[in-house]
Amino acid sequence: MSTRETGTEQLIKDTAKHLFFSEGKLHATTQEIADAAGVNRTLVNYYFRSRDILFDQVFNEAQEGFVCTLDEVFDSKMPFKEKIRNLISVFIKETAQYPFRQLFIITEMNRNELINAKKARAKKVKVFLQEVQTEMDNGIVKKMDPRQFMLNLFSLMAHPFITAPLNKALFGMNDEEYAGLMEDRKQLIFETIFP
């Protein structure tokens, strides 16, 4: 495959990723993707055969990229508090860029094959939970089941993005104002976790 062809394929994937996860158009048609990418629909079909194949490939790449980004934080040797501050920052930055990805992930988690695929991550989660327990034992974090700590942390980060359309309507905020609120939220979450 020539560089030009590879570039077209990547353009189609990048456009689909933007439509699906930035604009929330999870049901965008092949024609809508082609139009947004500025290519003929037959090119989308040439590279991906169907919208579902394109969707799966884009989702898998987006999810893998997000997981790798989070793993860099989890695997770092920085002190625990800084690790959590970095995790909050990375999570909110990534989710602000692709706000509908989290909603889609939650929806897709109901598919057994995706849940089974995530079981492979249990070892990494176990290591993190042990780190949380150590911090609790040292009095850095309030004592609780370490799983509750993890649930609280990710809920504080993800929920405002999942409910963003409702929140913007209730608060009378536009996208830019809400983005500012999410930026401020980074410090608030950190201070909630480490009072």
N, CA, C and O atoms as a DFTB+ gen file, in Angstrom:
780 C
 N C O
     1  1       0.846      -1.172       0.000
     2  2       0.000       0.000       0.000
     3  2       0.894       1.237       0.000
     4  3       1.837       1.322       0.786
     5  1       0.608       2.170      -0.854
     6  2       1.432       3.363      -0.971
     7  2       1.195       4.296       0.207
     8  3       0.210       4.171       0.935
     9  1       2.123       5.236       0.377
    10  2       1.990       6.225       1.445
    11  2       0.706       7.022       1.282
    12  3       0.018       7.327       2.256
    13  1       0.394       7.353       0.035
    14  2      -0.821       8.117      -0.230
    15  2      -2.057       7.349       0.220
    16  3      -2.953       7.919       0.841
    17  1      -2.108       6.050      -0.093
    18  2      -3.241       5.230       0.320
    19  2      -3.310       5.138       1.841
    20  3      -4.389       5.240       2.426
    21  1      -2.154       4.943       2.480
    22  2      -2.119       4.868       3.930
    23  2      -2.610       6.178       4.536
    24  3      -3.321       6.173       5.541
    25  1      -2.233       7.298       3.925
    26  2      -2.687       8.596       4.398
    27  2      -4.187       8.745       4.300
    28  3      -4.812       9.304       5.201
    29  1      -4.776       8.258       3.228
    30  2      -6.233       8.325       3.059
    31  2      -6.931       7.459       4.100
    32  3      -7.927       7.871       4.695
    33  1      -6.412       6.278       4.311
    34  2      -6.987       5.382       5.316
    35  2      -6.936       6.035       6.698
    36  3      -7.911       5.982       7.449
    37  1      -5.807       6.647       7.030
    38  2      -5.664       7.306       8.331
    39  2      -6.593       8.510       8.438
    40  3      -7.181       8.755       9.492
    41  1      -6.724       9.256       7.353
    42  2      -7.643      10.401       7.323
    43  2      -9.069       9.946       7.629
    44  3      -9.781      10.588       8.401
    45  1      -9.474       8.849       7.024
    46  2     -10.824       8.316       7.252
    47  2     -10.983       7.906       8.722
    48  3     -12.004       8.196       9.345
    49  1      -9.980       7.238       9.262
    50  2     -10.053       6.820      10.670
    51  2     -10.077       8.023      11.603
    52  3     -10.859       8.061      12.553
    53  1      -9.224       9.003      11.336
    54  2      -9.185      10.201      12.182
    55  2     -10.506      10.963      12.131
    56  3     -10.983      11.469      13.147
    57  1     -11.086      11.036      10.944
    58  2     -12.370      11.721      10.786
    59  2     -13.465      10.972      11.532
    60  3     -14.277      11.583      12.227
    61  1     -13.489       9.663      11.391
    62  2     -14.493       8.851      12.092
    63  2     -14.330       8.997      13.609
    64  3     -15.312       9.138      14.338
    65  1     -13.092       8.960      14.063
    66  2     -12.817       9.120      15.500
    67  2     -13.359      10.456      15.999
    68  3     -13.968      10.528      17.067
    69  1     -13.135      11.504      15.226
    70  2     -13.632      12.829      15.612
    71  2     -15.168      12.847      15.645
    72  3     -15.766      13.348      16.597
    73  1     -15.788      12.306      14.618
    74  2     -17.250      12.283      14.575
    75  2     -17.837      11.467      15.727
    76  3     -18.777      11.899      16.394
    77  1     -17.269      10.284      15.950
    78  2     -17.809       9.387      16.978
    79  2     -17.577       9.932      18.387
    80  3     -18.512      10.030      19.181
    81  1     -16.339      10.283      18.690
    82  2     -15.963      10.532      20.076
    83  2     -15.850      11.999      20.467
    84  3     -15.918      12.318      21.654
    85  1     -15.680      12.905      19.500
    86  2     -15.652      14.336      19.824
    87  2     -17.030      14.961      19.646
    88  3     -17.469      15.763      20.471
    89  1     -17.712      14.585      18.556
    90  2     -19.025      15.173      18.277
    91  2     -20.189      14.304      18.766
    92  3     -21.335      14.753      18.778
    93  1     -19.899      13.070      19.168
    94  2     -20.952      12.202      19.678
    95  2     -21.845      11.592      18.620
    96  3     -22.935      11.108      18.926
    97  1     -21.393      11.609      17.378
    98  2     -22.183      11.039      16.282
    99  2     -21.845       9.562      16.134
   100  3     -21.241       9.142      15.146
   101  1     -22.248       8.778      17.143
   102  2     -21.908       7.355      17.181
   103  2     -22.588       6.573      16.061
   104  3     -22.157       5.472      15.717
   105  1     -23.641       7.137      15.498
   106  2     -24.366       6.452      14.431
   107  2     -24.120       7.096      13.064
   108  3     -24.914       6.931      12.138
   109  1     -23.021       7.825      12.951
   110  2     -22.694       8.457      11.661
   111  2     -22.617       7.393      10.576
   112  3     -22.063       6.314      10.788
   113  1     -23.170       7.702       9.427
   114  2     -23.168       6.762       8.309
   115  2     -21.837       6.813       7.567
   116  3     -21.035       7.726       7.767
   117  1     -21.620       5.840       6.727
   118  2     -20.431       5.816       5.883
   119  2     -20.380       7.074       5.027
   120  3     -19.305       7.639       4.828
   121  1     -21.517       7.518       4.522
   122  2     -21.563       8.725       3.698
   123  2     -21.187       9.959       4.511
   124  3     -20.451      10.818       4.025
   125  1     -21.682      10.057       5.735
   126  2     -21.347      11.196       6.590
   127  2     -19.851      11.226       6.906
   128  3     -19.241      12.296       6.941
   129  1     -19.271      10.067       7.133
   130  2     -17.830       9.980       7.402
   131  2     -17.049      10.398       6.161
   132  3     -16.091      11.166       6.250
   133  1     -17.464       9.890       5.009
   134  2     -16.795      10.232       3.758
   135  2     -16.888      11.735       3.497
   136  3     -15.897      12.363       3.125
   137  1     -18.068      12.309       3.690
   138  2     -18.254      13.745       3.468
   139  2     -17.358      14.563       4.391
   140  3     -16.718      15.520       3.956
   141  1     -17.315      14.185       5.664
   142  2     -16.493      14.927       6.633
   143  2     -15.005      14.800       6.317
   144  3     -14.228      15.724       6.559
   145  1     -14.616      13.638       5.769
   146  2     -13.209      13.416       5.414
   147  2     -12.853      14.020       4.057
   148  3     -11.678      14.151       3.717
   149  1     -13.882      14.387       3.285
   150  2     -13.644      14.941       1.959
   151  2     -13.216      13.893       0.948
   152  3     -12.452      14.182       0.027
   153  1     -13.717      12.660       1.125
   154  2     -13.397      11.575       0.199
   155  2     -14.692      10.953      -0.314
   156  3     -15.776      11.219       0.206
   157  1     -14.559      10.140      -1.318
   158  2     -15.694       9.423      -1.883
   159  2     -16.059       8.259      -0.957
   160  3     -15.179       7.634      -0.364
   161  1     -17.347       7.972      -0.837
   162  2     -17.788       6.874       0.027
   163  2     -17.194       5.531      -0.385
   164  3     -16.982       4.663       0.462
   165  1     -16.926       5.353      -1.668
   166  2     -16.346       4.072      -2.105
   167  2     -14.954       3.866      -1.494
   168  3     -14.535       2.726      -1.291
   169  1     -14.239       4.951      -1.200
   170  2     -12.934       4.814      -0.538
   171  2     -13.093       4.294       0.889
   172  3     -12.289       3.484       1.348
   173  1     -14.109       4.750       1.578
   174  2     -14.367       4.250       2.933
   175  2     -14.645       2.754       2.859
   176  3     -14.113       1.976       3.651
   177  1     -15.482       2.355       1.901
   178  2     -15.792       0.934       1.739
   179  2     -14.574       0.132       1.278
   180  3     -14.412      -1.026       1.662
   181  1     -13.721       0.742       0.459
   182  2     -12.501       0.077      -0.021
   183  2     -11.589      -0.289       1.147
   184  3     -11.072      -1.405       1.216
   185  1     -11.396       0.659       2.063
   186  2     -10.487       0.420       3.184
   187  2     -11.114      -0.389       4.309
   188  3     -10.415      -1.134       4.995
   189  1     -12.422      -0.255       4.510
   190  2     -13.018      -0.843       5.713
   191  2     -14.191      -1.783       5.460
   192  3     -14.679      -2.405       6.403
   193  1     -14.650      -1.907       4.246
   194  2     -15.745      -2.796       3.854
   195  2     -17.095      -2.435       4.450
   196  3     -18.118      -2.595       3.784
   197  1     -17.126      -1.945       5.704
   198  2     -18.407      -1.532       6.298
   199  2     -18.159      -0.507       7.398
   200  3     -17.050      -0.360       7.912
   201  1     -19.207       0.174       7.727
   202  2     -19.137       1.163       8.802
   203  2     -18.805       0.486      10.123
   204  3     -18.052       1.039      10.924
   205  1     -19.351      -0.699      10.363
   206  2     -19.104      -1.410      11.618
   207  2     -17.631      -1.788      11.774
   208  3     -17.074      -1.692      12.868
   209  1     -17.005      -2.215      10.681
   210  2     -15.579      -2.557      10.734
   211  2     -14.763      -1.307      11.050
   212  3     -13.849      -1.346      11.874
   213  1     -15.098      -0.195      10.390
   214  2     -14.420       1.070      10.658
   215  2     -14.631       1.482      12.111
   216  3     -13.691       1.877      12.800
   217  1     -15.867       1.386      12.561
   218  2     -16.191       1.771      13.933
   219  2     -15.381       0.944      14.933
   220  3     -14.784       1.494      15.858
   221  1     -15.363      -0.376      14.746
   222  2     -14.617      -1.251      15.662
   223  2     -13.133      -0.910      15.668
   224  3     -12.504      -0.858      16.725
   225  1     -12.580      -0.680      14.486
   226  2     -11.158      -0.379      14.390
   227  2     -10.843       0.956      15.065
   228  3      -9.866       1.059      15.806
   229  1     -11.654       1.965      14.818
   230  2     -11.449       3.281      15.423
   231  2     -11.606       3.200      16.932
   232  3     -10.806       3.769      17.675
   233  1     -12.634       2.493      17.387
   234  2     -12.831       2.353      18.829
   235  2     -11.649       1.641      19.472
   236  3     -11.134       2.090      20.496
   237  1     -11.216       0.532      18.876
   238  2     -10.101      -0.218      19.459
   239  2      -8.830       0.617      19.530
   240  3      -8.117       0.582      20.533
   241  1      -8.546       1.364      18.475
   242  2      -7.354       2.215      18.480
   243  2      -7.478       3.339      19.508
   244  3      -6.515       3.651      20.209
   245  1      -8.653       3.941      19.596
   246  2      -8.861       5.028      20.556
   247  2      -8.757       4.505      21.982
   248  3      -8.143       5.139      22.840
   249  1      -9.349       3.361      22.226
   250  2      -9.306       2.762      23.563
   251  2      -7.885       2.360      23.923
   252  3      -7.437       2.595      25.045
   253  1      -7.178       1.758      22.982
   254  2      -5.807       1.332      23.236
   255  2      -4.907       2.539      23.531
   256  3      -4.066       2.492      24.429
   257  1      -5.094       3.602      22.775
   258  2      -4.313       4.815      23.017
   259  2      -4.582       5.391      24.393
   260  3      -3.656       5.819      25.082
   261  1      -5.844       5.404      24.797
   262  2      -6.219       5.923      26.110
   263  2      -5.636       5.049      27.216
   264  3      -5.116       5.564      28.206
   265  1      -5.721       3.746      27.054
   266  2      -5.178       2.816      28.045
   267  2      -3.666       2.985      28.165
   268  3      -3.133       2.990      29.275
   269  1      -2.976       3.122      27.049
   270  2      -1.518       3.321      27.083
   271  2      -1.159       4.605      27.818
   272  3      -0.197       4.641      28.586
   273  1      -1.938       5.657      27.580
   274  2      -1.704       6.931      28.268
   275  2      -1.887       6.763      29.767
   276  3      -1.069       7.242      30.553
   277  1      -2.963       6.082      30.168
   278  2      -3.195       5.851      31.595
   279  2      -2.126       4.946      32.196
   280  3      -1.698       5.156      33.331
   281  1      -1.693       3.940      31.436
   282  2      -0.664       3.033      31.937
   283  2       0.650       3.754      32.223
   284  3       1.354       3.421      33.177
   285  1       0.974       4.735      31.398
   286  2       2.189       5.521      31.651
   287  2       2.115       6.174      33.022
   288  3       3.118       6.254      33.732
   289  1       0.934       6.638      33.393
   290  2       0.755       7.261      34.702
   291  2       0.817       6.201      35.792
   292  3       1.545       6.360      36.771
   293  1       0.060       5.120      35.630
   294  2       0.023       4.066      36.645
   295  2       1.395       3.440      36.866
   296  3       1.753       3.107      37.996
   297  1       2.159       3.280      35.796
   298  2       3.460       2.612      35.893
   299  2       4.585       3.540      36.329
   300  3       5.704       3.083      36.564
   301  1       4.310       4.825      36.440
   302  2       5.365       5.771      36.806
   303  2       5.809       5.533      38.249
   304  3       5.072       4.982      39.067
   305  1       7.018       5.960      38.528
   306  2       7.585       5.780      39.870
   307  2       7.437       7.037      40.721
   308  3       8.055       7.143      41.780
   309  1       6.630       7.987      40.269
   310  2       6.462       9.225      41.024
   311  2       5.710       8.959      42.322
   312  3       5.016       7.949      42.438
   313  1       5.841       9.849      43.294
   314  2       5.101       9.688      44.554
   315  2       3.597       9.590      44.293
   316  3       3.088      10.141      43.317
   317  1       2.905       8.891      45.168
   318  2       1.492       8.565      44.967
   319  2       0.633       9.807      44.707
   320  3      -0.167       9.812      43.772
   321  1       0.785      10.850      45.513
   322  2      -0.038      12.047      45.333
   323  2       0.177      12.671      43.958
   324  3      -0.775      13.106      43.311
   325  1       1.422      12.711      43.519
   326  2       1.704      13.277      42.199
   327  2       1.174      12.375      41.092
   328  3       0.737      12.847      40.043
   329  1       1.220      11.080      41.340
   330  2       0.666      10.135      40.368
   331  2      -0.831      10.379      40.193
   332  3      -1.332      10.395      39.068
   333  1      -1.537      10.567      41.293
   334  2      -2.973      10.808      41.226
   335  2      -3.251      12.164      40.573
   336  3      -4.173      12.276      39.765
   337  1      -2.474      13.188      40.908
   338  2      -2.651      14.505      40.276
   339  2      -2.458      14.376      38.756
   340  3      -3.223      14.945      37.978
   341  1      -1.436      13.627      38.348
   342  2      -1.161      13.421      36.925
   343  2      -2.285      12.615      36.268
   344  3      -2.698      12.922      35.150
   345  1      -2.772      11.598      36.954
   346  2      -3.875      10.786      36.434
   347  2      -5.110      11.656      36.198
   348  3      -5.740      11.567      35.144
   349  1      -5.453      12.485      37.162
   350  2      -6.608      13.372      37.022
   351  2      -6.425      14.284      35.814
   352  3      -7.344      14.456      35.012
   353  1      -5.245      14.863      35.690
   354  2      -4.967      15.786      34.587
   355  2      -5.064      15.085      33.235
   356  3      -5.695      15.596      32.309
   357  1      -4.444      13.922      33.124
   358  2      -4.452      13.165      31.867
   359  2      -5.862      12.711      31.522
   360  3      -6.294      12.840      30.376
   361  1      -6.575      12.188      32.495
   362  2      -7.934      11.689      32.257
   363  2      -8.834      12.820      31.762
   364  3      -9.553      12.662      30.775
   365  1      -8.793      13.956      32.448
   366  2      -9.673      15.063      32.071
   367  2      -9.271      15.628      30.711
   368  3     -10.140      15.971      29.910
   369  1      -7.986      15.731      30.441
   370  2      -7.532      16.232      29.136
   371  2      -8.005      15.310      28.014
   372  3      -8.544      15.775      27.010
   373  1      -7.805      14.007      28.185
   374  2      -8.223      13.029      27.169
   375  2      -9.735      13.035      26.991
   376  3     -10.232      12.989      25.866
   377  1     -10.460      13.091      28.097
   378  2     -11.914      13.023      28.027
   379  2     -12.491      14.319      27.463
   380  3     -13.521      14.295      26.790
   381  1     -11.841      15.442      27.729
   382  2     -12.296      16.702      27.135
   383  2     -12.131      16.662      25.615
   384  3     -12.949      17.220      24.884
   385  1     -11.072      16.002      25.143
   386  2     -10.842      15.899      23.701
   387  2     -11.845      14.959      23.049
   388  3     -12.313      15.219      21.940
   389  1     -12.178      13.862      23.735
   390  2     -13.113      12.865      23.202
   391  2     -14.205      12.589      24.238
   392  3     -14.234      11.506      24.822
   393  1     -15.103      13.550      24.478
   394  2     -16.075      13.422      25.565
   395  2     -17.064      12.274      25.419
   396  3     -17.594      11.792      26.420
   397  1     -17.322      11.830      24.206
   398  2     -18.312      10.767      24.023
   399  2     -17.695       9.372      24.048
   400  3     -18.418       8.376      24.012
   401  1     -16.374       9.292      24.110
   402  2     -15.716       7.995      24.164
   403  2     -16.088       7.255      25.446
   404  3     -16.354       6.053      25.411
   405  1     -16.110       7.964      26.578
   406  2     -16.437       7.310      27.847
   407  2     -17.857       6.755      27.833
   408  3     -18.102       5.644      28.302
   409  1     -18.787       7.533      27.293
   410  2     -20.166       7.071      27.202
   411  2     -20.254       5.812      26.344
   412  3     -20.960       4.862      26.682
   413  1     -19.528       5.822      25.236
   414  2     -19.538       4.656      24.369
   415  2     -18.916       3.457      25.066
   416  3     -19.429       2.344      24.952
   417  1     -17.829       3.664      25.779
   418  2     -17.167       2.562      26.489
   419  2     -18.135       1.934      27.482
   420  3     -18.238       0.711      27.574
   421  1     -18.840       2.774      28.219
   422  2     -19.802       2.257      29.202
   423  2     -20.876       1.419      28.509
   424  3     -21.239       0.342      28.982
   425  1     -21.376       1.924      27.388
   426  2     -22.383       1.183      26.631
   427  2     -21.831      -0.145      26.141
   428  3     -22.493      -1.178      26.235
   429  1     -20.622      -0.109      25.621
   430  2     -20.015      -1.316      25.067
   431  2     -19.627      -2.332      26.131
   432  3     -19.485      -3.519      25.837
   433  1     -19.453      -1.870      27.374
   434  2     -19.074      -2.788      28.445
   435  2     -20.138      -3.866      28.675
   436  3     -19.862      -4.890      29.299
   437  1     -21.333      -3.637      28.178
   438  2     -22.389      -4.630      28.318
   439  2     -22.204      -5.806      27.372
   440  3     -22.875      -6.831      27.494
   441  1     -21.284      -5.642      26.428
   442  2     -20.972      -6.751      25.527
   443  2     -19.951      -7.651      26.203
   444  3     -18.881      -7.187      26.596
   445  1     -20.266      -8.925      26.342
   446  2     -19.420      -9.850      27.096
   447  2     -17.994      -9.937      26.583
   448  3     -17.062     -10.070      27.376
   449  1     -17.806      -9.863      25.265
   450  2     -16.453     -10.003      24.748
   451  2     -15.563      -8.846      25.190
   452  3     -14.363      -9.033      25.388
   453  1     -16.132      -7.664      25.344
   454  2     -15.347      -6.529      25.795
   455  2     -15.026      -6.663      27.275
   456  3     -13.909      -6.361      27.695
   457  1     -15.979      -7.107      28.062
   458  2     -15.742      -7.322      29.488
   459  2     -14.657      -8.370      29.672
   460  3     -13.756      -8.192      30.491
   461  1     -14.733      -9.456      28.920
   462  2     -13.713     -10.498      29.032
   463  2     -12.338      -9.985      28.635
   464  3     -11.335     -10.370      29.236
   465  1     -12.283      -9.123      27.632
   466  2     -11.004      -8.554      27.211
   467  2     -10.413      -7.690      28.319
   468  3      -9.193      -7.644      28.478
   469  1     -11.250      -7.011      29.077
   470  2     -10.779      -6.125      30.137
   471  2     -10.264      -6.906      31.344
   472  3      -9.521      -6.355      32.155
   473  1     -10.642      -8.172      31.478
   474  2     -10.171      -8.973      32.606
   475  2      -8.654      -9.097      32.605
   476  3      -8.046      -9.322      33.652
   477  1      -8.042      -8.951      31.439
   478  2      -6.587      -9.021      31.340
   479  2      -5.929      -7.864      32.084
   480  3      -4.749      -7.944      32.428
   481  1      -6.663      -6.804      32.334
   482  2      -6.118      -5.633      33.033
   483  2      -6.166      -5.793      34.549
   484  3      -5.681      -4.931      35.281
   485  1      -6.744      -6.886      35.019
   486  2      -6.919      -7.084      36.458
   487  2      -5.593      -7.039      37.213
   488  3      -5.550      -6.564      38.349
   489  1      -4.518      -7.521      36.606
   490  2      -3.218      -7.523      37.279
   491  2      -2.748      -6.092      37.542
   492  3      -2.264      -5.788      38.632
   493  1      -2.887      -5.218      36.554
   494  2      -2.494      -3.814      36.736
   495  2      -3.347      -3.144      37.809
   496  3      -2.837      -2.381      38.629
   497  1      -4.629      -3.429      37.800
   498  2      -5.528      -2.845      38.796
   499  2      -5.143      -3.329      40.186
   500  3      -5.154      -2.551      41.140
   501  1      -4.805      -4.602      40.307
   502  2      -4.412      -5.164      41.602
   503  2      -3.177      -4.452      42.150
   504  3      -3.110      -4.160      43.344
   505  1      -2.208      -4.174      41.294
   506  2      -0.999      -3.463      41.718
   507  2      -1.362      -2.063      42.210
   508  3      -0.858      -1.611      43.238
   509  1      -2.235      -1.381      41.473
   510  2      -2.651      -0.037      41.880
   511  2      -3.400      -0.090      43.214
   512  3      -3.175       0.757      44.079
   513  1      -4.276      -1.060      43.389
   514  2      -5.026      -1.177      44.633
   515  2      -4.093      -1.436      45.817
   516  3      -4.337      -0.955      46.923
   517  1      -3.033      -2.191      45.581
   518  2      -2.036      -2.412      46.639
   519  2      -1.333      -1.102      46.995
   520  3      -1.052      -0.833      48.163
   521  1      -1.056      -0.299      45.982
   522  2      -0.439       1.012      46.209
   523  2      -1.378       1.906      47.016
   524  3      -0.943       2.610      47.928
   525  1      -2.660       1.872      46.678
   526  2      -3.659       2.643      47.427
   527  2      -3.688       2.177      48.873
   528  3      -3.718       3.001      49.787
   529  1      -3.681       0.868      49.094
   530  2      -3.720       0.320      50.456
   531  2      -2.508       0.782      51.261
   532  3      -2.637       1.116      52.440
   533  1      -1.350       0.803      50.641
   534  2      -0.135       1.271      51.318
   535  2      -0.297       2.724      51.741
   536  3       0.078       3.092      52.854
   537  1      -0.852       3.548      50.865
   538  2      -1.065       4.962      51.194
   539  2      -2.082       5.104      52.323
   540  3      -1.955       6.001      53.156
   541  1      -3.079       4.239      52.361
   542  2      -4.044       4.262      53.462
   543  2      -3.373       3.859      54.766
   544  3      -3.598       4.474      55.808
   545  1      -2.544       2.818      54.700
   546  2      -1.831       2.361      55.888
   547  2      -0.894       3.435      56.423
   548  3      -0.643       3.501      57.627
   549  1      -0.373       4.281      55.527
   550  2       0.536       5.370      55.921
   551  2      -0.209       6.655      56.298
   552  3       0.416       7.665      56.621
   553  1      -1.543       6.615      56.257
   554  2      -2.334       7.764      56.661
   555  2      -2.434       8.874      55.618
   556  3      -2.885       9.974      55.938
   557  1      -2.028       8.612      54.389
   558  2      -2.086       9.621      53.325
   559  2      -3.497       9.721      52.752
   560  3      -3.951      10.804      52.382
   561  1      -4.178       8.591      52.682
   562  2      -5.528       8.516      52.129
   563  2      -6.450       7.961      53.210
   564  3      -6.073       7.067      53.966
   565  1      -7.670       8.507      53.270
   566  2      -8.665       8.024      54.230
   567  2      -8.860       6.524      54.048
   568  3      -8.938       6.031      52.923
   569  1      -8.939       5.805      55.164
   570  2      -9.098       4.352      55.101
   571  2     -10.480       3.983      54.579
   572  3     -11.504       4.502      55.023
   573  1     -10.465       3.079      53.632
   574  2     -11.682       2.519      53.035
   575  2     -11.236       1.313      52.220
   576  3     -10.038       1.051      52.112
   577  1     -12.148       0.602      51.668
   578  2     -11.805      -0.454      50.732
   579  2     -11.103       0.221      49.540
   580  3     -11.676       1.136      48.948
   581  1      -9.893      -0.196      49.172
   582  2      -9.197       0.451      48.055
   583  2     -10.010       0.475      46.760
   584  3      -9.827       1.367      45.931
   585  1     -10.898      -0.488      46.582
   586  2     -11.759      -0.480      45.401
   587  2     -12.699       0.712      45.422
   588  3     -13.012       1.283      44.377
   589  1     -13.158       1.096      46.639
   590  2     -14.008       2.278      46.761
   591  2     -13.237       3.541      46.385
   592  3     -13.784       4.444      45.752
   593  1     -11.973       3.599      46.775
   594  2     -11.126       4.734      46.399
   595  2     -11.065       4.853      44.883
   596  3     -11.224       5.943      44.334
   597  1     -10.836       3.734      44.209
   598  2     -10.724       3.743      42.755
   599  2     -12.058       4.119      42.105
   600  3     -12.086       4.901      41.155
   601  1     -13.144       3.572      42.607
   602  2     -14.467       3.919      42.081
   603  2     -14.762       5.401      42.274
   604  3     -15.266       6.064      41.368
   605  1     -14.443       5.917      43.462
   606  2     -14.664       7.343      43.726
   607  2     -13.853       8.209      42.771
   608  3     -14.380       9.154      42.183
   609  1     -12.592       7.891      42.620
   610  2     -11.703       8.685      41.779
   611  2     -12.207       8.747      40.336
   612  3     -12.323       9.828      39.760
   613  1     -12.507       7.583      39.757
   614  2     -12.945       7.562      38.360
   615  2     -14.348       8.133      38.187
   616  3     -14.660       8.693      37.136
   617  1     -15.195       7.999      39.203
   618  2     -16.520       8.618      39.130
   619  2     -16.411      10.138      39.135
   620  3     -17.098      10.818      38.372
   621  1     -15.556      10.662      39.986
   622  2     -15.358      12.113      40.049
   623  2     -14.836      12.660      38.720
   624  3     -15.157      13.787      38.343
   625  1     -14.046      11.878      38.023
   626  2     -13.484      12.336      36.752
   627  2     -14.459      12.146      35.595
   628  3     -14.623      13.053      34.779
   629  1     -15.108      10.993      35.509
   630  2     -15.894      10.645      34.318
   631  2     -17.313      11.210      34.326
   632  3     -17.806      11.643      33.285
   633  1     -17.966      11.213      35.461
   634  2     -19.380      11.577      35.513
   635  2     -19.689      12.944      34.901
   636  3     -20.651      13.052      34.141
   637  1     -18.919      13.989      35.198
   638  2     -19.255      15.300      34.607
   639  2     -19.172      15.330      33.076
   640  3     -19.827      16.154      32.438
   641  1     -18.384      14.450      32.493
   642  2     -18.306      14.399      31.032
   643  2     -19.484      13.625      30.462
   644  3     -20.038      13.998      29.428
   645  1     -19.861      12.556      31.131
   646  2     -20.975      11.742      30.660
   647  2     -22.287      12.535      30.715
   648  3     -23.159      12.380      29.860
   649  1     -22.403      13.378      31.728
   650  2     -23.635      14.160      31.902
   651  2     -23.476      15.607      31.420
   652  3     -24.286      16.462      31.778
   653  1     -22.463      15.888      30.628
   654  2     -22.174      17.262      30.189
   655  2     -23.358      17.961      29.517
   656  3     -23.653      19.100      29.877
   657  1     -24.052      17.334      28.558
   658  2     -25.166      18.054      27.916
   659  2     -26.228      18.506      28.928
   660  3     -26.731      19.626      28.847
   661  1     -26.559      17.641      29.863
   662  2     -27.534      17.989      30.894
   663  2     -26.990      19.103      31.786
   664  3     -27.690      20.074      32.071
   665  1     -25.741      18.958      32.224
   666  2     -25.145      19.966      33.107
   667  2     -25.089      21.334      32.437
   668  3     -25.399      22.346      33.066
   669  1     -24.695      21.372      31.166
   670  2     -24.618      22.653      30.450
   671  2     -25.996      23.323      30.384
   672  3     -26.115      24.539      30.540
   673  1     -27.023      22.516      30.153
   674  2     -28.387      23.066      30.102
   675  2     -28.818      23.571      31.476
   676  3     -29.375      24.663      31.587
   677  1     -28.565      22.788      32.516
   678  2     -28.972      23.177      33.868
   679  2     -28.226      24.410      34.364
   680  3     -28.805      25.271      35.026
   681  1     -26.935      24.487      34.039
   682  2     -26.100      25.596      34.520
   683  2     -26.107      26.792      33.572
   684  3     -25.536      27.836      33.888
   685  1     -26.750      26.649      32.413
   686  2     -26.770      27.719      31.430
   687  2     -25.380      28.045      30.898
   688  3     -25.022      29.214      30.749
   689  1     -24.599      27.008      30.615
   690  2     -23.209      27.191      30.183
   691  2     -23.035      26.767      28.734
   692  3     -23.710      25.854      28.258
   693  1     -22.124      27.436      28.037
   694  2     -21.758      26.991      26.691
   695  2     -20.565      26.038      26.802
   696  3     -20.066      25.785      27.898
   697  1     -20.118      25.518      25.667
   698  2     -19.029      24.538      25.664
   699  2     -17.757      25.097      26.291
   700  3     -17.092      24.411      27.067
   701  1     -17.421      26.329      25.959
   702  2     -16.188      26.935      26.465
   703  2     -16.251      27.124      27.985
   704  3     -15.275      26.866      28.689
   705  1     -17.389      27.569      28.474
   706  2     -17.555      27.755      29.923
   707  2     -17.482      26.420      30.653
   708  3     -16.892      26.321      31.730
   709  1     -18.083      25.404      30.061
   710  2     -18.059      24.085      30.706
   711  2     -16.637      23.508      30.687
   712  3     -16.220      22.852      31.641
   713  1     -15.904      23.750      29.613
   714  2     -14.508      23.301      29.546
   715  2     -13.694      23.949      30.658
   716  3     -12.840      23.299      31.260
   717  1     -13.950      25.218      30.932
   718  2     -13.273      25.896      32.034
   719  2     -13.623      25.276      33.379
   720  3     -12.767      25.137      34.252
   721  1     -14.897      24.903      33.537
   722  2     -15.338      24.248      34.763
   723  2     -14.610      22.916      34.943
   724  3     -14.213      22.567      36.055
   725  1     -14.438      22.181      33.857
   726  2     -13.731      20.897      33.930
   727  2     -12.249      21.097      34.236
   728  3     -11.642      20.285      34.934
   729  1     -11.672      22.167      33.719
   730  2     -10.269      22.469      34.019
   731  2     -10.110      22.759      35.513
   732  3      -9.171      22.278      36.147
   733  1     -11.023      23.539      36.067
   734  2     -10.994      23.839      37.503
   735  2     -11.203      22.578      38.333
   736  3     -10.725      22.470      39.462
   737  1     -11.920      21.636      37.752
   738  2     -12.260      20.413      38.470
   739  2     -11.030      19.571      38.818
   740  3     -11.057      18.823      39.795
   741  1      -9.971      19.679      38.049
   742  2      -8.758      18.896      38.319
   743  2      -8.291      19.104      39.757
   744  3      -8.050      18.138      40.481
   745  1      -8.165      20.357      40.167
   746  2      -7.698      20.658      41.524
   747  2      -8.739      20.247      42.555
   748  3      -8.393      19.745      43.624
   749  1     -10.011      20.460      42.239
   750  2     -11.081      20.094      43.163
   751  2     -11.073      18.588      43.447
   752  3     -11.218      18.172      44.597
   753  1     -10.905      17.785      42.416
   754  2     -10.869      16.332      42.619
   755  2      -9.673      15.961      43.479
   756  3      -9.788      15.149      44.397
   757  1      -8.529      16.554      43.182
   758  2      -7.331      16.264      43.976
   759  2      -7.558      16.599      45.449
   760  3      -7.191      15.824      46.332
   761  1      -8.163      17.756      45.706
   762  2      -8.412      18.161      47.085
   763  2      -9.499      17.321      47.754
   764  3      -9.520      17.199      48.979
   765  1     -10.396      16.745      46.964
   766  2     -11.419      15.851      47.516
   767  2     -10.781      14.518      47.913
   768  3     -11.126      13.936      48.942
   769  1      -9.853      14.047      47.092
   770  2      -9.184      12.770      47.370
   771  2      -8.191      12.919      48.521
   772  3      -8.041      12.021      49.351
   773  1      -7.512      14.073      48.555
   774  2      -6.512      14.327      49.599
   775  2      -6.907      15.596      50.363
   776  3      -6.330      16.658      50.131
   777  1      -7.895      15.495      51.280
   778  2      -8.372      16.689      51.998
   779  2      -7.297      17.293      52.905
   780  3      -7.545      18.297      53.573
